[in-house]
């Protein structure tokens, strides 16, 4: 039983470490202030936001991120 517990603890610790590394990597991808310039698109503003950028002759990159809410 003790051996199984150590294995589970080791796996959990590795998972936490992996998540920490991934989170740090993700934070390094975006420059400071990125989220101040990003626009959250919703069902209510999607079409108008896309059209506004097309009309202004801007290049727009839309990225879907799976998340709750």
DSSP file (Angstrom, degrees, kcal/mol; ACC not computed):
  #  RESIDUE AA STRUCTURE BP1 BP2  ACC     N-H-->O    O-->H-N    N-H-->O    O-->H-N    TCO  KAPPA ALPHA  PHI   PSI    X-CA   Y-CA   Z-CA
    1    1 A X     >        0   0    0      0, 0.0     4,-2.1     0, 0.0     5,-0.2   0.000 360.0 360.0 360.0 -41.7    0.0    0.0    0.0
    2    2 A X  H  >  +     0   0    0      1,-0.2     4,-2.1     2,-0.2     5,-0.2   0.887 360.0  53.1 -62.7 -39.3    2.8    2.4    0.9
    3    3 A X  H  > S+     0   0    0      1,-0.2     4,-1.9     2,-0.2    -1,-0.2   0.905 109.1  48.7 -62.4 -42.8    4.5    1.8   -2.5
    4    4 A X  H  > S+     0   0    0      1,-0.2     4,-2.4     2,-0.2    -1,-0.2   0.893 109.8  52.4 -64.5 -40.9    1.2    2.6   -4.4
    5    5 A X  H  X S+     0   0    0     -4,-2.1     4,-2.5     1,-0.2    -1,-0.2   0.901 108.3  50.5 -62.9 -41.7    0.8    5.8   -2.3
    6    6 A X  H  X S+     0   0    0     -4,-2.1     4,-2.4     2,-0.2    -1,-0.2   0.890 110.3  50.0 -63.9 -39.2    4.3    6.9   -3.2
    7    7 A X  H  X S+     0   0    0     -4,-1.9     4,-2.5     2,-0.2    -2,-0.2   0.923 111.6  47.8 -65.3 -44.6    3.6    6.3   -6.9
    8    8 A X  H  X S+     0   0    0     -4,-2.4     4,-2.4     1,-0.2    -2,-0.2   0.905 112.9  48.8 -63.4 -41.1    0.4    8.3   -6.8
    9    9 A X  H  X S+     0   0    0     -4,-2.5     4,-2.6     2,-0.2    -1,-0.2   0.911 111.5  49.5 -64.5 -42.1    2.1   11.2   -5.0
   10   10 A X  H  X S+     0   0    0     -4,-2.4     4,-2.3     2,-0.2    -2,-0.2   0.909 111.6  48.7 -63.9 -42.6    4.9   11.2   -7.5
   11   11 A X  H  X S+     0   0    0     -4,-2.5     4,-2.2     2,-0.2    -2,-0.2   0.908 112.2  48.7 -63.8 -41.7    2.5   11.2  -10.4
   12   12 A X  H  X S+     0   0    0     -4,-2.4     4,-2.4     2,-0.2    -2,-0.2   0.916 110.8  50.3 -65.0 -42.5    0.5   14.1   -8.8
   13   13 A X  H  X S+     0   0    0     -4,-2.6     4,-2.4     1,-0.2    -1,-0.2   0.893 110.7  49.5 -62.7 -39.8    3.7   16.1   -8.2
   14   14 A X  H  X S+     0   0    0     -4,-2.3     4,-2.5     2,-0.2    -1,-0.2   0.884 110.1  51.3 -66.4 -37.9    4.8   15.6  -11.8
   15   15 A X  H  X S+     0   0    0     -4,-2.2     4,-2.4     2,-0.2    -2,-0.2   0.918 110.9  47.8 -65.0 -42.9    1.4   16.7  -13.0
   16   16 A X  H  X S+     0   0    0     -4,-2.4     4,-2.2     2,-0.2    -2,-0.2   0.912 112.8  48.9 -64.0 -43.1    1.6   19.9  -10.8
   17   17 A X  H  X S+     0   0    0     -4,-2.4     4,-2.3     2,-0.2    -2,-0.2   0.909 110.7  50.6 -63.0 -42.6    5.1   20.6  -12.1
   18   18 A X  H  X S+     0   0    0     -4,-2.5     4,-2.6     1,-0.2    -2,-0.2   0.922 110.8  48.8 -61.9 -44.9    4.0   20.1  -15.7
   19   19 A X  H  X S+     0   0    0     -4,-2.4     4,-2.5     1,-0.2    -1,-0.2   0.886 110.0  52.1 -62.8 -38.5    1.1   22.5  -15.2
   20   20 A X  H  X S+     0   0    0     -4,-2.2     4,-2.2     2,-0.2    -1,-0.2   0.910 110.9  47.0 -64.6 -42.2    3.4   25.1  -13.6
   21   21 A X  H  X S+     0   0    0     -4,-2.3     4,-2.3     2,-0.2    -2,-0.2   0.923 113.2  48.8 -65.4 -44.0    5.8   24.9  -16.5
   22   22 A X  H  X S+     0   0    0     -4,-2.6     4,-2.6     1,-0.2    -2,-0.2   0.899 111.0  50.4 -63.2 -40.2    3.0   25.1  -19.1
   23   23 A X  H  X S+     0   0    0     -4,-2.5     4,-2.2     2,-0.2    -1,-0.2   0.918 111.1  48.3 -64.7 -42.9    1.5   28.1  -17.3
   24   24 A X  H  X S+     0   0    0     -4,-2.2     4,-1.4     2,-0.2    -1,-0.2   0.895 112.1  50.0 -64.2 -39.1    4.8   29.9  -17.2
   25   25 A X  H  X S+     0   0    0     -4,-2.3     4,-0.9     1,-0.2     3,-0.2   0.926 110.1  49.8 -64.5 -45.0    5.3   29.2  -20.9
   26   26 A X  H >X S+     0   0    0     -4,-2.6     4,-0.9     1,-0.2     3,-0.7   0.887 108.4  53.1 -62.1 -39.0    1.8   30.5  -21.8
   27   27 A X  H 3< S+     0   0    0     -4,-2.2     3,-0.3     1,-0.2    -1,-0.2   0.838 106.6  53.4 -65.4 -31.7    2.5   33.7  -19.8
   28   28 A X  H 3< S+     0   0    0     -4,-1.4    -1,-0.2    -3,-0.2    -2,-0.2   0.676  96.5  68.6 -77.4 -16.8    5.7   34.3  -21.8
   29   29 A X  H << S+     0   0    0     -4,-0.9     2,-0.4    -3,-0.7    -1,-0.2   0.893  93.7  60.4 -69.1 -40.3    3.9   34.0  -25.1
   30   30 A X  S  < S-     0   0    0     -4,-0.9     3,-0.1    -3,-0.3     5,-0.0  -0.751  84.5-127.9 -96.5 132.6    1.9   37.2  -24.8
   31   31 A X    >   -     0   0    0     -2,-0.4     3,-2.0     1,-0.2     4,-0.3  -0.271  44.6 -75.6 -70.5 162.7    3.7   40.5  -24.4
   32   32 A X  T 3  S+     0   0    0      1,-0.3    -1,-0.2     2,-0.1     0, 0.0  -0.320 121.0  20.9 -56.5 137.3    2.8   42.9  -21.5
   33   33 A X  T >> S+     0   0    0     -3,-0.1     4,-0.9     3,-0.0     3,-0.9   0.437  83.5 126.2  83.6  -0.2   -0.5   44.6  -22.1
   34   34 A X  H X> S+     0   0    0     -3,-2.0     3,-1.3     1,-0.3     4,-1.0   0.926  72.8  49.9 -56.2 -46.8   -1.7   42.0  -24.6
   35   35 A X  H 34 S+     0   0    0      1,-0.3    -1,-0.3    -4,-0.3    -3,-0.1   0.679 101.6  63.6 -71.6 -15.0   -4.9   41.4  -22.8
   36   36 A X  H <4 S+     0   0    0     -3,-0.9    -1,-0.3     1,-0.2    -2,-0.2   0.766 110.6  38.8 -73.8 -24.8   -5.6   45.2  -22.7
   37   37 A X  H << S+     0   0    0     -3,-1.3    -2,-0.2    -4,-0.9    -1,-0.2   0.545  97.5  97.0-100.2 -10.4   -5.8   45.2  -26.5
   38   38 A X     <  -     0   0    0     -4,-1.0     2,-0.5     1,-0.0    -3,-0.0  -0.520  62.8-146.5 -81.2 148.2   -7.6   41.9  -26.9
   39   39 A X        -     0   0    0     -2,-0.2     2,-0.6    10,-0.0    -3,-0.0  -0.965  10.2-134.6-117.4 126.2  -11.4   41.9  -27.4
   40   40 A X        -     0   0    0     -2,-0.5     2,-0.4     1,-0.0     5,-0.1  -0.689  23.1-147.3 -79.4 120.9  -13.5   39.1  -26.0
   41   41 A X        +     0   0    0     -2,-0.6     2,-0.2     3,-0.0    -1,-0.0  -0.734  20.8 176.8 -91.5 137.2  -16.0   38.1  -28.7
   42   42 A X     >  -     0   0    0     -2,-0.4     4,-1.7     1,-0.0     3,-0.1  -0.746  48.4 -96.0-125.9 174.9  -19.4   36.9  -27.6
   43   43 A X  T  4 S+     0   0    0     -2,-0.2     4,-0.4     1,-0.2    -1,-0.0   0.843 124.4  52.5 -60.1 -32.0  -22.5   35.8  -29.5
   44   44 A X  T  4 S+     0   0    0      1,-0.2     4,-0.2     2,-0.1    -1,-0.2   0.839 121.3  26.2 -75.7 -34.1  -23.8   39.4  -29.1
   45   45 A X  T  > S+     0   0    0     -3,-0.1     4,-2.4     2,-0.1     5,-0.3   0.458  93.2  96.2-110.9  -0.4  -20.8   41.3  -30.4
   46   46 A X  H  X S+     0   0    0     -4,-1.7     4,-2.3     1,-0.2     5,-0.2   0.954  88.3  39.8 -58.0 -59.3  -19.1   38.8  -32.8
   47   47 A X  H  > S+     0   0    0     -4,-0.4     4,-2.6     1,-0.2     5,-0.2   0.911 118.3  46.9 -60.3 -45.4  -20.6   39.9  -36.2
   48   48 A X  H  > S+     0   0    0     -4,-0.2     4,-2.4     1,-0.2    -1,-0.2   0.881 112.3  50.0 -67.5 -37.0  -20.4   43.7  -35.4
   49   49 A X  H  X S+     0   0    0     -4,-2.4     4,-1.7     2,-0.2    -1,-0.2   0.911 112.8  46.6 -67.4 -42.0  -16.8   43.4  -34.2
   50   50 A X  H  X S+     0   0    0     -4,-2.3     4,-2.1    -5,-0.3    -2,-0.2   0.940 114.7  47.0 -62.8 -47.7  -15.7   41.5  -37.3
   51   51 A X  H  X S+     0   0    0     -4,-2.6     4,-3.0    -5,-0.2     5,-0.2   0.884 107.7  56.6 -63.7 -39.2  -17.5   43.9  -39.6
   52   52 A X  H  X S+     0   0    0     -4,-2.4     4,-1.4     1,-0.2    -1,-0.2   0.903 110.5  44.4 -59.4 -42.1  -16.1   46.9  -37.8
   53   53 A X  H  <>S+     0   0    0     -4,-1.7     5,-2.5     2,-0.2     4,-0.3   0.866 113.0  50.7 -72.5 -36.5  -12.5   45.7  -38.5
   54   54 A X  H ><5S+     0   0    0     -4,-2.1     3,-1.6     1,-0.2    -2,-0.2   0.941 110.2  49.9 -63.4 -47.1  -13.3   44.7  -42.1
   55   55 A X  H 3<5S+     0   0    0     -4,-3.0    -1,-0.2     1,-0.3    -2,-0.2   0.828 109.4  52.0 -61.5 -32.1  -14.7   48.2  -42.7
   56   56 A X  T 3<5S-     0   0    0     -4,-1.4    -1,-0.3    -5,-0.2    -2,-0.2   0.471 113.8-118.8 -83.6  -1.6  -11.6   49.8  -41.2
   57   57 A X  T < 5 +     0   0    0     -3,-1.6    -3,-0.2    -4,-0.3     2,-0.2   0.752  63.9 148.2  71.8  23.4   -9.4   47.7  -43.5
   58   58 A X      < -     0   0    0     -5,-2.5     2,-0.5    -6,-0.1    -1,-0.2  -0.550  51.8-119.3 -91.5 155.2   -7.7   46.1  -40.5
   59   59 A X        -     0   0    0     -2,-0.2     2,-0.4     2,-0.0    -1,-0.0  -0.800  33.7-165.2 -88.5 134.0   -6.3   42.6  -40.3
   60   60 A X        -     0   0    0     -2,-0.5     2,-0.5     2,-0.0   -10,-0.0  -0.979  12.8-162.5-128.0 132.8   -8.1   40.6  -37.6
   61   61 A X        -     0   0    0     -2,-0.4     2,-0.5     2,-0.0    -2,-0.0  -0.965   8.8-164.0-114.3 121.1   -7.1   37.3  -36.0
   62   62 A X        -     0   0    0     -2,-0.5     2,-0.5     2,-0.0    -2,-0.0  -0.917   5.8-172.3-108.0 126.6   -9.8   35.4  -34.2
   63   63 A X        -     0   0    0     -2,-0.5     2,-0.5     2,-0.0    -2,-0.0  -0.975  13.4-146.9-121.6 126.6   -8.7   32.7  -31.8
   64   64 A X        -     0   0    0     -2,-0.5     2,-0.5     2,-0.0    -2,-0.0  -0.805  14.6-172.3 -92.2 128.6  -11.1   30.3  -30.2
   65   65 A X        -     0   0    0     -2,-0.5     2,-0.4     2,-0.1    -2,-0.0  -0.981  24.0-128.5-121.8 118.4  -10.1   29.2  -26.7
   66   66 A X        +     0   0    0     -2,-0.5     2,-0.3     2,-0.0    -2,-0.0  -0.507  51.7 136.0 -68.0 122.4  -12.2   26.5  -25.2
   67   67 A X        -     0   0    0     -2,-0.4     2,-0.3     0, 0.0    -2,-0.1  -0.985  55.9 -98.0-160.6 159.3  -13.3   27.7  -21.7
   68   68 A X              0   0    0     -2,-0.3    -2,-0.0     1,-0.2     0, 0.0  -0.634 360.0 360.0 -81.0 141.1  -16.3   27.8  -19.5
   69   69 A X              0   0    0     -2,-0.3    -1,-0.2     0, 0.0     0, 0.0   0.470 360.0 360.0  74.4 360.0  -18.2   31.0  -19.4
